[in-house]
Amino acid sequence: ELNQSISKSQNPDAIFQVSISNDFQSTNVGRNDITTDLNFAMFANNDAPLTWQTTELCACKDHYRVTREWQTQITGASITEVYVSIHKDDIPIGFTSDAEFFILVDKDGDFTKSPYQHYKMSLNGDFYNVQVPIVDGDYLTIAYVKKTNRLRHGKRFLFGKLDK
């Protein structure tokens, strides 16, 4: 019997920890977060470097994203969102001290085109956490923007498309 609600790859360069709930402290023993049999969420990445880039992202000042992308494979209908947690020491080096981190979600892996969604991560202790809606085939990556630049745009700041 498999009943795994929280997971992190054992690869040495793994940085994502994913859970069905925002409980990253409990083990999988005794958890019943997934109640429907044969429902799975799998994540694979393109093994790209964990380095920051300004390409394949909106042409906005002070926006950066990690070269690595993760793609989801969802089986069944009960998993529609996950919680992502990244230890602050696992965030790739090279960001500025005024960085705000996001998870970007896109349907085709091309983050230069709209629409894609962005979800701001919150620092809780030593971990950046965020809740992210997902569907089969979604692509995810990590991004950051300098707070000083975001504040100049006020409420109209978006990573993706802005109509008004």
URFEN-V366551 format. One record per residue. RES is the residue in three letters. PHI is phi in radians with two decimals (NA if undefined). D_FIRST is the distance of its C-alpha to the first C-alpha in whole Angstrom. Layout:
res,phi,d_first
RES,PHI,D_FIRST
RES,PHI,D_FIRST
//
This chain:
res,phi,d_first
GLU,NA,0
LEU,-1.98,4
ASN,-2.49,7
GLN,-1.95,10
SER,-1.86,13
ILE,-2.43,15
SER,-2.72,16
LYS,-2.52,19
SER,-1.00,20
GLN,-1.56,21
ASN,-1.10,24
PRO,-1.10,27
ASP,-1.80,28
ALA,-1.26,25
ILE,-2.20,27
PHE,-1.39,24
GLN,-2.03,22
VAL,-2.14,20
SER,-2.49,18
ILE,-1.36,18
SER,-2.15,20
ASN,-1.50,23
ASP,-1.62,21
PHE,-1.76,21
GLN,-1.59,22
SER,-1.28,19
THR,-1.46,16
ASN,-1.32,12
VAL,-1.16,12
GLY,1.39,12
ARG,-1.47,13
ASN,-2.29,12
ASP,-1.19,14
ILE,-1.81,13
THR,-1.72,13
THR,-1.78,13
ASP,-1.10,10
LEU,1.10,11
ASN,-2.01,13
PHE,-2.42,13
ALA,-2.25,16
MET,-2.07,17
PHE,-2.22,21
ALA,-2.30,23
ASN,-2.12,26
ASN,-1.47,30
ASP,1.04,30
ALA,-1.24,33
PRO,-1.09,35
LEU,-1.55,34
THR,-2.21,38
TRP,-1.48,40
GLN,-2.41,42
THR,-1.91,44
THR,-1.55,44
GLU,0.88,41
LEU,-2.79,42
CYS,-0.96,44
ALA,-1.46,48
CYS,-1.89,48
LYS,-1.18,49
ASP,1.09,47
HIS,-1.96,44
TYR,-2.42,41
ARG,-2.48,38
VAL,-1.34,36
THR,-1.13,36
ARG,-1.22,32
GLU,-2.21,30
TRP,-1.96,27
GLN,-2.06,25
THR,-1.65,23
GLN,-2.31,20
ILE,-1.90,19
THR,-2.05,17
GLY,1.59,17
ALA,-1.97,19
SER,-1.50,18
ILE,-1.75,18
THR,-2.11,22
GLU,-2.70,23
VAL,-2.38,21
TYR,-1.87,23
VAL,-1.93,24
SER,-2.29,26
ILE,-2.31,28
HIS,-1.11,30
LYS,-1.03,33
ASP,-1.34,34
ASP,-1.59,32
ILE,-1.13,34
PRO,-0.96,36
ILE,-1.22,39
GLY,1.89,43
PHE,-1.50,42
THR,-1.52,45
SER,-1.18,45
ASP,-1.78,45
ALA,-1.44,42
GLU,-1.99,40
PHE,-1.75,36
PHE,-2.43,35
ILE,-1.80,32
LEU,-1.74,33
VAL,-2.21,31
ASP,-2.38,33
LYS,-1.44,32
ASP,-2.17,34
GLY,1.45,34
ASP,-1.80,37
PHE,-1.41,38
THR,-1.49,42
LYS,-1.84,42
SER,-1.55,41
PRO,-1.66,39
TYR,-2.32,36
GLN,-1.79,35
HIS,-2.28,35
TYR,-2.30,33
LYS,-1.27,35
MET,-1.56,33
SER,-1.93,34
LEU,-1.50,34
ASN,-2.11,33
GLY,1.18,33
ASP,-1.75,32
PHE,-2.15,30
TYR,-1.58,31
ASN,-2.24,29
VAL,-2.83,29
GLN,-1.69,27
VAL,-2.31,27
PRO,-1.22,26
ILE,-2.39,25
VAL,-2.36,25
ASP,-0.99,23
GLY,1.60,26
ASP,-1.08,27
TYR,-1.91,29
LEU,-2.21,29
THR,-2.62,31
ILE,-1.76,33
ALA,-2.39,37
TYR,-2.52,39
VAL,-2.34,43
LYS,-1.26,45
LYS,-1.00,46
THR,-1.09,50
ASN,-1.27,49
ARG,-1.07,47
LEU,-1.17,49
ARG,-1.18,52
HIS,-1.57,51
GLY,1.07,50
LYS,-1.26,48
ARG,-1.54,48
PHE,-1.21,46
LEU,-2.53,43
PHE,-1.41,41
GLY,-1.82,41
LYS,-1.33,44
LEU,-2.28,46
ASP,-1.48,49
LYS,-2.54,50
//
